[in-house]
Amino acid sequence: MNISESGILLETHFPIKSNHTVQLTISLEENLLDIKGKPVHVQSLDGGKYKIGIQFAGLDETATKILQHFIRDVESKE
């Protein structure tokens, strides 16, 4: 749903408990990023869906630069 340097907001068909670590593979343009994170916000939606805020944990320098570049590109197009 949205992404920032600190995390991502996802819509899922299942809740994720805050004590879990999430491993995500995110496609940003031509790059695939493997990112770990922790759920910090879970909201139940209609239709059995959930909105989950994931805070990134331990991003390496390369992933951070790719993410920053992607965000700048998106913001410049708005």
PDB file of N, CA, C and O in Angstrom, chain B, residues numbered from 101:
ATOM      1  N   MET B 101       0.828  -1.188   0.000  1.00  0.00           N
ATOM      2  CA  MET B 101       0.000   0.000   0.000  1.00  0.00           C
ATOM      3  C   MET B 101       0.872   1.251   0.000  1.00  0.00           C
ATOM      4  O   MET B 101       0.567   2.224  -0.690  1.00  0.00           O
ATOM      5  N   ASN B 102       1.965   1.226   0.780  1.00  0.00           N
ATOM      6  CA  ASN B 102       2.960   2.291   0.695  1.00  0.00           C
ATOM      7  C   ASN B 102       4.270   1.803   1.305  1.00  0.00           C
ATOM      8  O   ASN B 102       4.313   0.800   2.017  1.00  0.00           O
ATOM      9  N   ILE B 103       5.331   2.538   1.007  1.00  0.00           N
ATOM     10  CA  ILE B 103       6.663   2.151   1.478  1.00  0.00           C
ATOM     11  C   ILE B 103       7.451   3.405   1.830  1.00  0.00           C
ATOM     12  O   ILE B 103       7.302   4.447   1.191  1.00  0.00           O
ATOM     13  N   SER B 104       8.289   3.291   2.854  1.00  0.00           N
ATOM     14  CA  SER B 104       9.175   4.378   3.254  1.00  0.00           C
ATOM     15  C   SER B 104      10.534   3.772   3.596  1.00  0.00           C
ATOM     16  O   SER B 104      10.718   2.560   3.488  1.00  0.00           O
ATOM     17  N   GLU B 105      11.471   4.600   4.002  1.00  0.00           N
ATOM     18  CA  GLU B 105      12.786   4.095   4.381  1.00  0.00           C
ATOM     19  C   GLU B 105      12.732   3.255   5.652  1.00  0.00           C
ATOM     20  O   GLU B 105      13.626   2.447   5.901  1.00  0.00           O
ATOM     21  N   SER B 106      11.691   3.439   6.452  1.00  0.00           N
ATOM     22  CA  SER B 106      11.615   2.708   7.718  1.00  0.00           C
ATOM     23  C   SER B 106      10.677   1.510   7.699  1.00  0.00           C
ATOM     24  O   SER B 106      10.731   0.670   8.597  1.00  0.00           O
ATOM     25  N   GLY B 107       9.810   1.417   6.677  1.00  0.00           N
ATOM     26  CA  GLY B 107       8.882   0.293   6.669  1.00  0.00           C
ATOM     27  C   GLY B 107       7.942   0.281   5.487  1.00  0.00           C
ATOM     28  O   GLY B 107       8.059   1.079   4.557  1.00  0.00           O
ATOM     29  N   ILE B 108       6.997  -0.656   5.551  1.00  0.00           N
ATOM     30  CA  ILE B 108       6.046  -0.852   4.464  1.00  0.00           C
ATOM     31  C   ILE B 108       4.680  -1.176   5.061  1.00  0.00           C
ATOM     32  O   ILE B 108       4.583  -1.817   6.107  1.00  0.00           O
ATOM     33  N   LEU B 109       3.632  -0.727   4.386  1.00  0.00           N
ATOM     34  CA  LEU B 109       2.265  -1.035   4.779  1.00  0.00           C
ATOM     35  C   LEU B 109       1.716  -2.029   3.768  1.00  0.00           C
ATOM     36  O   LEU B 109       1.665  -1.753   2.569  1.00  0.00           O
ATOM     37  N   LEU B 110       1.305  -3.193   4.270  1.00  0.00           N
ATOM     38  CA  LEU B 110       0.818  -4.270   3.414  1.00  0.00           C
ATOM     39  C   LEU B 110      -0.640  -4.573   3.702  1.00  0.00           C
ATOM     40  O   LEU B 110      -1.136  -4.298   4.794  1.00  0.00           O
ATOM     41  N   GLU B 111      -1.327  -5.143   2.717  1.00  0.00           N
ATOM     42  CA  GLU B 111      -2.660  -5.705   2.923  1.00  0.00           C
ATOM     43  C   GLU B 111      -2.536  -7.204   2.742  1.00  0.00           C
ATOM     44  O   GLU B 111      -2.031  -7.673   1.722  1.00  0.00           O
ATOM     45  N   THR B 112      -3.001  -7.964   3.740  1.00  0.00           N
ATOM     46  CA  THR B 112      -2.898  -9.418   3.693  1.00  0.00           C
ATOM     47  C   THR B 112      -4.255 -10.055   3.976  1.00  0.00           C
ATOM     48  O   THR B 112      -5.217  -9.375   4.334  1.00  0.00           O
ATOM     49  N   HIS B 113      -4.309 -11.367   3.809  1.00  0.00           N
ATOM     50  CA  HIS B 113      -5.514 -12.132   4.134  1.00  0.00           C
ATOM     51  C   HIS B 113      -5.381 -12.828   5.481  1.00  0.00           C
ATOM     52  O   HIS B 113      -6.205 -13.671   5.835  1.00  0.00           O
ATOM     53  N   PHE B 114      -4.348 -12.477   6.228  1.00  0.00           N
ATOM     54  CA  PHE B 114      -4.099 -13.096   7.530  1.00  0.00           C
ATOM     55  C   PHE B 114      -3.381 -12.084   8.428  1.00  0.00           C
ATOM     56  O   PHE B 114      -2.613 -11.255   7.940  1.00  0.00           O
ATOM     57  N   PRO B 115      -3.629 -12.152   9.733  1.00  0.00           N
ATOM     58  CA  PRO B 115      -2.909 -11.256  10.651  1.00  0.00           C
ATOM     59  C   PRO B 115      -1.498 -11.784  10.901  1.00  0.00           C
ATOM     60  O   PRO B 115      -1.231 -12.975  10.735  1.00  0.00           O
ATOM     61  N   ILE B 116      -0.615 -10.902  11.295  1.00  0.00           N
ATOM     62  CA  ILE B 116       0.739 -11.286  11.692  1.00  0.00           C
ATOM     63  C   ILE B 116       0.966 -10.715  13.087  1.00  0.00           C
ATOM     64  O   ILE B 116       0.816  -9.513  13.307  1.00  0.00           O
ATOM     65  N   LYS B 117       1.324 -11.576  14.016  1.00  0.00           N
ATOM     66  CA  LYS B 117       1.525 -11.131  15.393  1.00  0.00           C
ATOM     67  C   LYS B 117       2.805 -10.311  15.528  1.00  0.00           C
ATOM     68  O   LYS B 117       3.773 -10.522  14.796  1.00  0.00           O
ATOM     69  N   SER B 118       2.794  -9.380  16.466  1.00  0.00           N
ATOM     70  CA  SER B 118       3.919  -8.452  16.629  1.00  0.00           C
ATOM     71  C   SER B 118       5.198  -9.125  17.104  1.00  0.00           C
ATOM     72  O   SER B 118       6.273  -8.537  16.985  1.00  0.00           O
ATOM     73  N   ASN B 119       5.116 -10.330  17.634  1.00  0.00           N
ATOM     74  CA  ASN B 119       6.325 -11.005  18.096  1.00  0.00           C
ATOM     75  C   ASN B 119       7.008 -11.817  16.989  1.00  0.00           C
ATOM     76  O   ASN B 119       8.016 -12.479  17.235  1.00  0.00           O
ATOM     77  N   HIS B 120       6.465 -11.765  15.787  1.00  0.00           N
ATOM     78  CA  HIS B 120       7.054 -12.474  14.653  1.00  0.00           C
ATOM     79  C   HIS B 120       8.017 -11.579  13.872  1.00  0.00           C
ATOM     80  O   HIS B 120       7.865 -10.358  13.838  1.00  0.00           O
ATOM     81  N   THR B 121       8.991 -12.203  13.256  1.00  0.00           N
ATOM     82  CA  THR B 121       9.851 -11.518  12.298  1.00  0.00           C
ATOM     83  C   THR B 121       9.373 -11.914  10.909  1.00  0.00           C
ATOM     84  O   THR B 121       9.123 -13.089  10.641  1.00  0.00           O
ATOM     85  N   VAL B 122       9.251 -10.937  10.038  1.00  0.00           N
ATOM     86  CA  VAL B 122       8.753 -11.163   8.685  1.00  0.00           C
ATOM     87  C   VAL B 122       9.912 -11.047   7.703  1.00  0.00           C
ATOM     88  O   VAL B 122      10.711 -10.115   7.790  1.00  0.00           O
ATOM     89  N   GLN B 123      10.005 -11.985   6.776  1.00  0.00           N
ATOM     90  CA  GLN B 123      10.999 -11.934   5.697  1.00  0.00           C
ATOM     91  C   GLN B 123      10.242 -11.616   4.411  1.00  0.00           C
ATOM     92  O   GLN B 123       9.389 -12.391   3.979  1.00  0.00           O
ATOM     93  N   LEU B 124      10.555 -10.482   3.807  1.00  0.00           N
ATOM     94  CA  LEU B 124       9.886 -10.030   2.586  1.00  0.00           C
ATOM     95  C   LEU B 124      10.884  -9.968   1.439  1.00  0.00           C
ATOM     96  O   LEU B 124      12.048  -9.618   1.635  1.00  0.00           O
ATOM     97  N   THR B 125      10.426 -10.307   0.256  1.00  0.00           N
ATOM     98  CA  THR B 125      11.179 -10.016  -0.957  1.00  0.00           C
ATOM     99  C   THR B 125      10.353  -8.995  -1.717  1.00  0.00           C
ATOM    100  O   THR B 125       9.228  -9.273  -2.133  1.00  0.00           O
ATOM    101  N   ILE B 126      10.920  -7.816  -1.894  1.00  0.00           N
ATOM    102  CA  ILE B 126      10.217  -6.695  -2.516  1.00  0.00           C
ATOM    103  C   ILE B 126      10.875  -6.381  -3.851  1.00  0.00           C
ATOM    104  O   ILE B 126      12.096  -6.257  -3.943  1.00  0.00           O
ATOM    105  N   SER B 127      10.052  -6.254  -4.880  1.00  0.00           N
ATOM    106  CA  SER B 127      10.547  -5.869  -6.198  1.00  0.00           C
ATOM    107  C   SER B 127      10.389  -4.358  -6.349  1.00  0.00           C
ATOM    108  O   SER B 127       9.276  -3.831  -6.340  1.00  0.00           O
ATOM    109  N   LEU B 128      11.526  -3.671  -6.488  1.00  0.00           N
ATOM    110  CA  LEU B 128      11.532  -2.227  -6.721  1.00  0.00           C
ATOM    111  C   LEU B 128      12.218  -1.992  -8.049  1.00  0.00           C
ATOM    112  O   LEU B 128      13.441  -2.081  -8.167  1.00  0.00           O
ATOM    113  N   GLU B 129      11.403  -1.690  -9.046  1.00  0.00           N
ATOM    114  CA  GLU B 129      11.899  -1.540 -10.409  1.00  0.00           C
ATOM    115  C   GLU B 129      12.638  -2.818 -10.814  1.00  0.00           C
ATOM    116  O   GLU B 129      12.018  -3.880 -10.881  1.00  0.00           O
ATOM    117  N   GLU B 130      13.921  -2.746 -11.081  1.00  0.00           N
ATOM    118  CA  GLU B 130      14.671  -3.915 -11.531  1.00  0.00           C
ATOM    119  C   GLU B 130      15.404  -4.617 -10.394  1.00  0.00           C
ATOM    120  O   GLU B 130      16.200  -5.524 -10.641  1.00  0.00           O
ATOM    121  N   ASN B 131      15.149  -4.214  -9.161  1.00  0.00           N
ATOM    122  CA  ASN B 131      15.864  -4.762  -8.008  1.00  0.00           C
ATOM    123  C   ASN B 131      14.939  -5.597  -7.131  1.00  0.00           C
ATOM    124  O   ASN B 131      13.786  -5.233  -6.900  1.00  0.00           O
ATOM    125  N   LEU B 132      15.458  -6.717  -6.648  1.00  0.00           N
ATOM    126  CA  LEU B 132      14.773  -7.515  -5.640  1.00  0.00           C
ATOM    127  C   LEU B 132      15.495  -7.322  -4.317  1.00  0.00           C
ATOM    128  O   LEU B 132      16.703  -7.535  -4.224  1.00  0.00           O
ATOM    129  N   LEU B 133      14.751  -6.918  -3.297  1.00  0.00           N
ATOM    130  CA  LEU B 133      15.329  -6.706  -1.972  1.00  0.00           C
ATOM    131  C   LEU B 133      14.771  -7.744  -1.007  1.00  0.00           C
ATOM    132  O   LEU B 133      13.555  -7.909  -0.907  1.00  0.00           O
ATOM    133  N   ASP B 134      15.642  -8.435  -0.305  1.00  0.00           N
ATOM    134  CA  ASP B 134      15.239  -9.324   0.777  1.00  0.00           C
ATOM    135  C   ASP B 134      15.364  -8.530   2.070  1.00  0.00           C
ATOM    136  O   ASP B 134      16.456  -8.121   2.464  1.00  0.00           O
ATOM    137  N   ILE B 135      14.220  -8.321   2.722  1.00  0.00           N
ATOM    138  CA  ILE B 135      14.165  -7.434   3.877  1.00  0.00           C
ATOM    139  C   ILE B 135      13.467  -8.149   5.033  1.00  0.00           C
ATOM    140  O   ILE B 135      12.466  -8.840   4.841  1.00  0.00           O
ATOM    141  N   LYS B 136      14.013  -7.971   6.234  1.00  0.00           N
ATOM    142  CA  LYS B 136      13.366  -8.466   7.445  1.00  0.00           C
ATOM    143  C   LYS B 136      12.692  -7.310   8.153  1.00  0.00           C
ATOM    144  O   LYS B 136      13.129  -6.164   8.051  1.00  0.00           O
ATOM    145  N   GLY B 137      11.616  -7.620   8.877  1.00  0.00           N
ATOM    146  CA  GLY B 137      10.925  -6.587   9.614  1.00  0.00           C
ATOM    147  C   GLY B 137      10.052  -7.158  10.708  1.00  0.00           C
ATOM    148  O   GLY B 137       9.908  -8.372  10.846  1.00  0.00           O
ATOM    149  N   LYS B 138       9.477  -6.262  11.480  1.00  0.00           N
ATOM    150  CA  LYS B 138       8.586  -6.620  12.583  1.00  0.00           C
ATOM    151  C   LYS B 138       7.254  -5.911  12.391  1.00  0.00           C
ATOM    152  O   LYS B 138       7.233  -4.720  12.082  1.00  0.00           O
ATOM    153  N   PRO B 139       6.138  -6.619  12.570  1.00  0.00           N
ATOM    154  CA  PRO B 139       4.833  -5.962  12.528  1.00  0.00           C
ATOM    155  C   PRO B 139       4.698  -4.993  13.705  1.00  0.00           C
ATOM    156  O   PRO B 139       4.913  -5.371  14.856  1.00  0.00           O
ATOM    157  N   VAL B 140       4.345  -3.760  13.411  1.00  0.00           N
ATOM    158  CA  VAL B 140       4.170  -2.765  14.470  1.00  0.00           C
ATOM    159  C   VAL B 140       2.738  -2.237  14.518  1.00  0.00           C
ATOM    160  O   VAL B 140       2.370  -1.505  15.437  1.00  0.00           O
ATOM    161  N   HIS B 141       1.939  -2.611  13.527  1.00  0.00           N
ATOM    162  CA  HIS B 141       0.555  -2.146  13.458  1.00  0.00           C
ATOM    163  C   HIS B 141      -0.255  -3.182  12.677  1.00  0.00           C
ATOM    164  O   HIS B 141       0.128  -3.565  11.571  1.00  0.00           O
ATOM    165  N   VAL B 142      -1.370  -3.634  13.246  1.00  0.00           N
ATOM    166  CA  VAL B 142      -2.267  -4.560  12.548  1.00  0.00           C
ATOM    167  C   VAL B 142      -3.686  -4.028  12.690  1.00  0.00           C
ATOM    168  O   VAL B 142      -4.157  -3.764  13.796  1.00  0.00           O
ATOM    169  N   GLN B 143      -4.362  -3.875  11.549  1.00  0.00           N
ATOM    170  CA  GLN B 143      -5.735  -3.394  11.551  1.00  0.00           C
ATOM    171  C   GLN B 143      -6.592  -4.360  10.753  1.00  0.00           C
ATOM    172  O   GLN B 143      -6.262  -4.692   9.614  1.00  0.00           O
ATOM    173  N   SER B 144      -7.689  -4.814  11.342  1.00  0.00           N
ATOM    174  CA  SER B 144      -8.630  -5.699  10.658  1.00  0.00           C
ATOM    175  C   SER B 144      -9.483  -4.878   9.696  1.00  0.00           C
ATOM    176  O   SER B 144     -10.013  -3.828  10.060  1.00  0.00           O
ATOM    177  N   LEU B 145      -9.608  -5.365   8.470  1.00  0.00           N
ATOM    178  CA  LEU B 145     -10.421  -4.707   7.447  1.00  0.00           C
ATOM    179  C   LEU B 145     -11.612  -5.588   7.095  1.00  0.00           C
ATOM    180  O   LEU B 145     -11.675  -6.743   7.516  1.00  0.00           O
ATOM    181  N   ASP B 146     -12.552  -5.055   6.333  1.00  0.00           N
ATOM    182  CA  ASP B 146     -13.679  -5.842   5.857  1.00  0.00           C
ATOM    183  C   ASP B 146     -13.201  -6.955   4.931  1.00  0.00           C
ATOM    184  O   ASP B 146     -12.143  -6.846   4.311  1.00  0.00           O
ATOM    185  N   GLY B 147     -13.974  -8.009   4.844  1.00  0.00           N
ATOM    186  CA  GLY B 147     -13.674  -9.087   3.903  1.00  0.00           C
ATOM    187  C   GLY B 147     -12.553 -10.006   4.349  1.00  0.00           C
ATOM    188  O   GLY B 147     -11.963 -10.698   3.519  1.00  0.00           O
ATOM    189  N   GLY B 148     -12.240 -10.032   5.646  1.00  0.00           N
ATOM    190  CA  GLY B 148     -11.209 -10.929   6.141  1.00  0.00           C
ATOM    191  C   GLY B 148      -9.801 -10.513   5.783  1.00  0.00           C
ATOM    192  O   GLY B 148      -8.895 -11.347   5.758  1.00  0.00           O
ATOM    193  N   LYS B 149      -9.598  -9.222   5.503  1.00  0.00           N
ATOM    194  CA  LYS B 149      -8.264  -8.724   5.173  1.00  0.00           C
ATOM    195  C   LYS B 149      -7.695  -7.942   6.349  1.00  0.00           C
ATOM    196  O   LYS B 149      -8.415  -7.549   7.267  1.00  0.00           O
ATOM    197  N   TYR B 150      -6.374  -7.727   6.294  1.00  0.00           N
ATOM    198  CA  TYR B 150      -5.674  -7.008   7.347  1.00  0.00           C
ATOM    199  C   TYR B 150      -4.703  -6.010   6.729  1.00  0.00           C
ATOM    200  O   TYR B 150      -4.068  -6.278   5.709  1.00  0.00           O
ATOM    201  N   LYS B 151      -4.607  -4.856   7.373  1.00  0.00           N
ATOM    202  CA  LYS B 151      -3.609  -3.858   7.003  1.00  0.00           C
ATOM    203  C   LYS B 151      -2.506  -3.964   8.052  1.00  0.00           C
ATOM    204  O   LYS B 151      -2.759  -3.803   9.246  1.00  0.00           O
ATOM    205  N   ILE B 152      -1.270  -4.237   7.597  1.00  0.00           N
ATOM    206  CA  ILE B 152      -0.172  -4.492   8.528  1.00  0.00           C
ATOM    207  C   ILE B 152       0.999  -3.570   8.224  1.00  0.00           C
ATOM    208  O   ILE B 152       1.500  -3.535   7.100  1.00  0.00           O
ATOM    209  N   GLY B 153       1.427  -2.829   9.229  1.00  0.00           N
ATOM    210  CA  GLY B 153       2.608  -1.983   9.120  1.00  0.00           C
ATOM    211  C   GLY B 153       3.824  -2.769   9.572  1.00  0.00           C
ATOM    212  O   GLY B 153       3.870  -3.250  10.704  1.00  0.00           O
ATOM    213  N   ILE B 154       4.805  -2.902   8.696  1.00  0.00           N
ATOM    214  CA  ILE B 154       6.033  -3.634   8.985  1.00  0.00           C
ATOM    215  C   ILE B 154       7.175  -2.636   9.098  1.00  0.00           C
ATOM    216  O   ILE B 154       7.419  -1.863   8.172  1.00  0.00           O
ATOM    217  N   GLN B 155       7.868  -2.649  10.216  1.00  0.00           N
ATOM    218  CA  GLN B 155       9.057  -1.802  10.400  1.00  0.00           C
ATOM    219  C   GLN B 155      10.286  -2.606  10.004  1.00  0.00           C
ATOM    220  O   GLN B 155      10.531  -3.687  10.540  1.00  0.00           O
ATOM    221  N   PHE B 156      11.064  -2.070   9.054  1.00  0.00           N
ATOM    222  CA  PHE B 156      12.260  -2.765   8.594  1.00  0.00           C
ATOM    223  C   PHE B 156      13.279  -2.895   9.717  1.00  0.00           C
ATOM    224  O   PHE B 156      13.376  -2.031  10.588  1.00  0.00           O
ATOM    225  N   ALA B 157      14.033  -3.983   9.686  1.00  0.00           N
ATOM    226  CA  ALA B 157      15.077  -4.224  10.680  1.00  0.00           C
ATOM    227  C   ALA B 157      16.347  -4.667   9.970  1.00  0.00           C
ATOM    228  O   ALA B 157      16.324  -5.588   9.155  1.00  0.00           O
ATOM    229  N   GLY B 158      17.441  -4.011  10.282  1.00  0.00           N
ATOM    230  CA  GLY B 158      18.736  -4.453   9.778  1.00  0.00           C
ATOM    231  C   GLY B 158      18.946  -4.322   8.286  1.00  0.00           C
ATOM    232  O   GLY B 158      19.554  -5.200   7.673  1.00  0.00           O
ATOM    233  N   LEU B 159      18.454  -3.234   7.678  1.00  0.00           N
ATOM    234  CA  LEU B 159      18.712  -3.023   6.251  1.00  0.00           C
ATOM    235  C   LEU B 159      20.202  -2.793   6.023  1.00  0.00           C
ATOM    236  O   LEU B 159      20.838  -2.021   6.740  1.00  0.00           O
ATOM    237  N   ASP B 160      20.744  -3.466   5.026  1.00  0.00           N
ATOM    238  CA  ASP B 160      22.146  -3.206   4.715  1.00  0.00           C
ATOM    239  C   ASP B 160      22.256  -1.944   3.859  1.00  0.00           C
ATOM    240  O   ASP B 160      21.246  -1.410   3.401  1.00  0.00           O
ATOM    241  N   GLU B 161      23.463  -1.480   3.648  1.00  0.00           N
ATOM    242  CA  GLU B 161      23.697  -0.221   2.933  1.00  0.00           C
ATOM    243  C   GLU B 161      23.165  -0.262   1.502  1.00  0.00           C
ATOM    244  O   GLU B 161      22.583   0.714   1.028  1.00  0.00           O
ATOM    245  N   THR B 162      23.357  -1.366   0.826  1.00  0.00           N
ATOM    246  CA  THR B 162      22.883  -1.494  -0.561  1.00  0.00           C
ATOM    247  C   THR B 162      21.367  -1.414  -0.624  1.00  0.00           C
ATOM    248  O   THR B 162      20.819  -0.693  -1.458  1.00  0.00           O
ATOM    249  N   ALA B 163      20.681  -2.147   0.249  1.00  0.00           N
ATOM    250  CA  ALA B 163      19.217  -2.126   0.272  1.00  0.00           C
ATOM    251  C   ALA B 163      18.703  -0.730   0.607  1.00  0.00           C
ATOM    252  O   ALA B 163      17.726  -0.269   0.017  1.00  0.00           O
ATOM    253  N   THR B 164      19.353  -0.062   1.547  1.00  0.00           N
ATOM    254  CA  THR B 164      18.948   1.293   1.923  1.00  0.00           C
ATOM    255  C   THR B 164      19.068   2.245   0.736  1.00  0.00           C
ATOM    256  O   THR B 164      18.166   3.048   0.499  1.00  0.00           O
ATOM    257  N   LYS B 165      20.160   2.167  -0.007  1.00  0.00           N
ATOM    258  CA  LYS B 165      20.350   3.047  -1.169  1.00  0.00           C
ATOM    259  C   LYS B 165      19.316   2.774  -2.252  1.00  0.00           C
ATOM    260  O   LYS B 165      18.781   3.713  -2.843  1.00  0.00           O
ATOM    261  N   ILE B 166      19.026   1.504  -2.522  1.00  0.00           N
ATOM    262  CA  ILE B 166      18.014   1.144  -3.527  1.00  0.00           C
ATOM    263  C   ILE B 166      16.649   1.674  -3.102  1.00  0.00           C
ATOM    264  O   ILE B 166      15.912   2.229  -3.917  1.00  0.00           O
ATOM    265  N   LEU B 167      16.315   1.502  -1.831  1.00  0.00           N
ATOM    266  CA  LEU B 167      15.045   1.976  -1.301  1.00  0.00           C
ATOM    267  C   LEU B 167      14.942   3.492  -1.388  1.00  0.00           C
ATOM    268  O   LEU B 167      13.906   4.015  -1.798  1.00  0.00           O
ATOM    269  N   GLN B 168      15.996   4.207  -1.010  1.00  0.00           N
ATOM    270  CA  GLN B 168      16.001   5.673  -1.093  1.00  0.00           C
ATOM    271  C   GLN B 168      15.826   6.142  -2.533  1.00  0.00           C
ATOM    272  O   GLN B 168      15.068   7.076  -2.793  1.00  0.00           O
ATOM    273  N   HIS B 169      16.515   5.506  -3.459  1.00  0.00           N
ATOM    274  CA  HIS B 169      16.415   5.864  -4.875  1.00  0.00           C
ATOM    275  C   HIS B 169      14.983   5.643  -5.374  1.00  0.00           C
ATOM    276  O   HIS B 169      14.428   6.499  -6.062  1.00  0.00           O
ATOM    277  N   PHE B 170      14.388   4.508  -5.033  1.00  0.00           N
ATOM    278  CA  PHE B 170      13.016   4.207  -5.446  1.00  0.00           C
ATOM    279  C   PHE B 170      12.044   5.247  -4.900  1.00  0.00           C
ATOM    280  O   PHE B 170      11.182   5.733  -5.632  1.00  0.00           O
ATOM    281  N   ILE B 171      12.175   5.592  -3.619  1.00  0.00           N
ATOM    282  CA  ILE B 171      11.277   6.573  -3.002  1.00  0.00           C
ATOM    283  C   ILE B 171      11.411   7.934  -3.646  1.00  0.00           C
ATOM    284  O   ILE B 171      10.407   8.603  -3.892  1.00  0.00           O
ATOM    285  N   ARG B 172      12.659   8.367  -3.929  1.00  0.00           N
ATOM    286  CA  ARG B 172      12.851   9.655  -4.612  1.00  0.00           C
ATOM    287  C   ARG B 172      12.205   9.651  -5.988  1.00  0.00           C
ATOM    288  O   ARG B 172      11.596  10.644  -6.387  1.00  0.00           O
ATOM    289  N   ASP B 173      12.329   8.545  -6.722  1.00  0.00           N
ATOM    290  CA  ASP B 173      11.714   8.450  -8.044  1.00  0.00           C
ATOM    291  C   ASP B 173      10.197   8.557  -7.966  1.00  0.00           C
ATOM    292  O   ASP B 173       9.579   9.266  -8.760  1.00  0.00           O
ATOM    293  N   VAL B 174       9.602   7.859  -7.017  1.00  0.00           N
ATOM    294  CA  VAL B 174       8.144   7.897  -6.853  1.00  0.00           C
ATOM    295  C   VAL B 174       7.688   9.303  -6.472  1.00  0.00           C
ATOM    296  O   VAL B 174       6.711   9.812  -7.023  1.00  0.00           O
ATOM    297  N   GLU B 175       8.387   9.924  -5.541  1.00  0.00           N
ATOM    298  CA  GLU B 175       8.010  11.273  -5.086  1.00  0.00           C
ATOM    299  C   GLU B 175       8.162  12.302  -6.201  1.00  0.00           C
ATOM    300  O   GLU B 175       7.374  13.245  -6.277  1.00  0.00           O
ATOM    301  N   SER B 176       9.151  12.143  -7.059  1.00  0.00           N
ATOM    302  CA  SER B 176       9.351  13.109  -8.149  1.00  0.00           C
ATOM    303  C   SER B 176       8.263  12.992  -9.206  1.00  0.00           C
ATOM    304  O   SER B 176       8.040  13.941  -9.958  1.00  0.00           O
ATOM    305  N   LYS B 177       7.585  11.860  -9.284  1.00  0.00           N
ATOM    306  CA  LYS B 177       6.523  11.642 -10.268  1.00  0.00           C
ATOM    307  C   LYS B 177       5.168  12.100  -9.760  1.00  0.00           C
ATOM    308  O   LYS B 177       4.212  12.186 -10.531  1.00  0.00           O
ATOM    309  N   GLU B 178       5.077  12.398  -8.452  1.00  0.00           N
ATOM    310  CA  GLU B 178       3.781  12.817  -7.876  1.00  0.00           C
ATOM    311  C   GLU B 178       3.515  14.274  -8.123  1.00  0.00           C
ATOM    312  O   GLU B 178       2.477  14.791  -7.710  1.00  0.00           O
TER     313      GLU B 178
END
